[in-house]
Amino acid sequence: MKLAIIGTGYVGLTTGTCLAELGHEVICVDNDPVKLEKLKSNKSPIFEPGLEELIAKNTAAGNLVFTDDISNTVKNSEVIFICVNTPPKPDGQADLKYVEAVAREISQSLNSDYKVIVDKSTVPVRTAEKVKETLLRYSDKNAKFDVVSNPEFLKEGTAVIDTLEPDRIVIGVDNEESKAVMLKVYKPLIDKSPAPVKIVSVRSAELIKHGANTFLATKISFANLIAEACEVAGADALEVLEAIGLDDRIGSKFLNPGVGFGGSCFPKDISAFKKTLEVLGIDPSLVSAIELINEHATERFVKKIEKQLWVLDGKTIGILGLAFKPNTDDIRNAPALKIISKLVADGAKIKAYDPEAMENTKKVFPNLEYCPDPYEVSKGSEALIVCTEWPEFKKLDLQQIKSLMKTPIIFDGRNIFNPSDASKNGFKYFGIGR
Ligand SMILES: NC(=O)c1ccc[n+]([C@@H]2O[C@H](COP(=O)([O-])OP(=O)(O)OC[C@H]3O[C@@H](n4cnc5c(N)ncnc54)[C@H](O)[C@@H]3O)[C@@H](O)[C@H]2O)c1
C-alpha cells in the first residue's frame, strides 16, 4: 500500500520505517529541514536502538522516502498518518495547533480518490471529529475520506521492537470501509504477530490512549507514595512493592519508586486527560493527585540533597543520567533537568554524564561540565546523583568512584545500587524509600 506519515519524530519515524519494513511504500513528511537533511543521508535524528539500520535498509530498497512536500505525498497515498507533536498549553490542555495545521494542509490535496486519514498523535477524545470538520471545511466538495484513530503505544528506547511486536493494535473506526483499509495496512503485522487487534469506535480509541498512560502514571505515583511512607515509617519500599506486585491483579511493572516520571508523554497526557475530564464535567481529583505526588517526588529528592550537603554554593555535584529514562536521548520533562535547575540556582557546580542525552542537554544547559564517563564525573565531586537507570551505571566500580570523589555520598534517585554494597564501599547512601 502507499502510505504517508506526516511528522517524523519518535512516533512518525519509527512507524513509517517499520511500515516500510513490513512491505508498504512509505513517504515520510516533515517540515524541519535539519531533520530532513539527516534523514536523506540515512542518519536518524533521534537515538532509538535498531532504527537507523532499518532506515538505511528500507531507503536503499526504495520503499522509504523523506520529503517536505505534503501536497504530492497526500495525492499519492491511500492512507495518511498524522504523527505530529501535541504539546501542552500553559493550562495543561493539549495544544492541537500542529494537528489542525496538518489537517488544513491535507485538505488542499484531497479529491474524489478515497483516502483514510489516521490520527496517531495522542489527542483528547473527539479530536478526530474536529479533524474531520477541518478537512470538510477546507477541502474540495468532492473529497472522499474517513478519519480514524490508531493510537501509538511504543516506548522510547524499545520503539522499533514495540512497533514490530506490539502488545495490541487499537484501531478506532466508525465504518466498514475505513476498517477494511486499516486492517489491510496492518495485515503483514497481524499475520505474523499474536497481538490482539481491538477494533473500537473512534472515541474509544482516543480514550484508550489517555486512559493507558494515566493508569501507568498512577502506578508510578503509587510507588512513590509507598516509598515516602516507608522512609518515614522505617520500612523498605522495594520489599513492600515487590510483594504488592506479586498479586497478579496488580503486577510488578511500573511499581518502581524514583525521582518522578518525566518524558514527552506522561506529564502532558495526564494534564490533557485532566482537562478532558473537567470539560466532560467529571471530577479529576485522581489525576490531580498523580500529578501532585509526581512533583513532590522530585522536590523531596532535592530536599534530601540539600539537607545532607547543607550549603550548595560552590560545591561540585556529579549527575549520572540526563535522559528521562534509559535507552533514549529524549530529555523532554526529564527529572534530571529539574534537579539540575534547582542545584544550579543554589550555586552548585555541576559535572554530568549521559550515554546519549548530552547533546540535547547542552542546548538547555550549555554551561555544565559534560564528562566522557561516570569516573570523570566523580573526580572532585562532593556527591553523586543518579537520575537515570542506564544499565552501565549498575556495573560501576564503586571503589574507584569513591577514590575519585571529594566526599563519598550517593543520592540514588533510581535505586540502582544496593544500599549495603554502597555502605561497605564507604559511601553515605540515600536511595528512595529505603
Ligand atoms: N514519543 C513517544 O514515546 C510517544 C509514544 C506514543 C505516542 N506519542 C504521541 O505521538 C505524537 C508525536 O510524538 P513524538 O514524540 O513523535 O513527537 P516529536 O516532537 O518527536 O515529532 C513530531 C514531528 O512532527 C513534525 N511536524 C510538526 N508539524 C508539522 C507539519 N505541519 N508538517 C510536517 N511535520 C510537522 C516535527 O517537525 C517533528 O519532527 C504526540 O502526540 C505524542 O504524544 C509519543
The ligand as an SDF file (V2000), in Angstrom:
LIG
                    3D

 44 48  0  0  0  0  0  0  0  0999 V2000
    7.3690    9.8250   21.9830 N   0  0  0  0  0  0  0  0  0  0  0  0
    6.6590    8.7850   22.3830 C   0  0  0  0  0  0  0  0  0  0  0  0
    7.1590    7.8670   23.0680 O   0  0  0  0  0  0  0  0  0  0  0  0
    5.2060    8.6590   22.0180 C   0  0  0  0  0  0  0  0  0  0  0  0
    4.5420    7.4230   22.2190 C   0  0  0  0  0  0  0  0  0  0  0  0
    3.2040    7.3290   21.8530 C   0  0  0  0  0  0  0  0  0  0  0  0
    2.5340    8.4360   21.3560 C   0  0  0  0  0  0  0  0  0  0  0  0
    3.1960    9.6350   21.2100 N   0  0  0  0  0  0  0  0  0  0  0  0
    2.4530   10.7620   20.6520 C   0  0  0  0  0  0  0  0  0  0  0  0
    2.7700   10.8760   19.2610 O   0  0  0  0  0  0  0  0  0  0  0  0
    2.8000   12.2570   18.8610 C   0  0  0  0  0  0  0  0  0  0  0  0
    4.1740   12.5860   18.2980 C   0  0  0  0  0  0  0  0  0  0  0  0
    5.1310   12.3940   19.3320 O   0  0  0  0  0  0  0  0  0  0  0  0
    6.6900   12.4320   19.0430 P   0  0  0  0  0  0  0  0  0  0  0  0
    7.3690   12.1450   20.3340 O   0  0  0  0  0  0  0  0  0  0  0  0
    6.9870   11.5980   17.8510 O   0  0  0  0  0  0  0  0  0  0  0  0
    6.8540   13.9780   18.6680 O   0  0  0  0  0  0  0  0  0  0  0  0
    8.1460   14.7160   18.0530 P   0  0  0  0  0  0  0  0  0  0  0  0
    8.1090   16.0990   18.5810 O   0  0  0  0  0  0  0  0  0  0  0  0
    9.3610   13.8600   18.2720 O   0  0  0  0  0  0  0  0  0  0  0  0
    7.8590   14.7230   16.4770 O   0  0  0  0  0  0  0  0  0  0  0  0
    6.8820   15.4820   15.8630 C   0  0  0  0  0  0  0  0  0  0  0  0
    7.3380   15.7760   14.4480 C   0  0  0  0  0  0  0  0  0  0  0  0
    6.2960   16.4350   13.7250 O   0  0  0  0  0  0  0  0  0  0  0  0
    6.8880   17.3990   12.8640 C   0  0  0  0  0  0  0  0  0  0  0  0
    5.8740   18.3640   12.4570 N   0  0  0  0  0  0  0  0  0  0  0  0
    5.1780   19.2450   13.2220 C   0  0  0  0  0  0  0  0  0  0  0  0
    4.3260   19.9670   12.4520 N   0  0  0  0  0  0  0  0  0  0  0  0
    4.4810   19.5290   11.1800 C   0  0  0  0  0  0  0  0  0  0  0  0
    3.8910   19.8790    9.9320 C   0  0  0  0  0  0  0  0  0  0  0  0
    2.9650   20.8320    9.8510 N   0  0  0  0  0  0  0  0  0  0  0  0
    4.2990   19.2300    8.8270 N   0  0  0  0  0  0  0  0  0  0  0  0
    5.2470   18.2660    8.8910 C   0  0  0  0  0  0  0  0  0  0  0  0
    5.8350   17.8790   10.0520 N   0  0  0  0  0  0  0  0  0  0  0  0
    5.4600   18.5110   11.1710 C   0  0  0  0  0  0  0  0  0  0  0  0
    8.0110   17.9910   13.7090 C   0  0  0  0  0  0  0  0  0  0  0  0
    8.9740   18.6400   12.9260 O   0  0  0  0  0  0  0  0  0  0  0  0
    8.5580   16.7210   14.3830 C   0  0  0  0  0  0  0  0  0  0  0  0
    9.5750   16.1270   13.6060 O   0  0  0  0  0  0  0  0  0  0  0  0
    2.4430   13.0610   20.1160 C   0  0  0  0  0  0  0  0  0  0  0  0
    1.0670   13.2810   20.1240 O   0  0  0  0  0  0  0  0  0  0  0  0
    2.8120   12.1060   21.2500 C   0  0  0  0  0  0  0  0  0  0  0  0
    2.0680   12.3380   22.4210 O   0  0  0  0  0  0  0  0  0  0  0  0
    4.5150    9.7650   21.5080 C   0  0  0  0  0  0  0  0  0  0  0  0
  1  2  1  0
  2  3  2  0
  2  4  1  0
  4  5  1  0
  4 44  2  0
  5  6  2  0
  6  7  1  0
  7  8  2  0
  8  9  1  0
  8 44  1  0
  9 10  1  0
  9 42  1  0
 10 11  1  0
 11 12  1  0
 11 40  1  0
 12 13  1  0
 13 14  1  0
 14 15  2  0
 14 16  1  0
 14 17  1  0
 17 18  1  0
 18 19  2  0
 18 20  1  0
 18 21  1  0
 21 22  1  0
 22 23  1  0
 23 24  1  0
 23 38  1  0
 24 25  1  0
 25 26  1  0
 25 36  1  0
 26 27  1  0
 26 35  1  0
 27 28  2  0
 28 29  1  0
 29 30  1  0
 29 35  2  0
 30 31  1  0
 30 32  2  0
 32 33  1  0
 33 34  2  0
 34 35  1  0
 36 37  1  0
 36 38  1  0
 38 39  1  0
 40 41  1  0
 40 42  1  0
 42 43  1  0
M  CHG  2   8   1  16  -1
M  END
$$$$
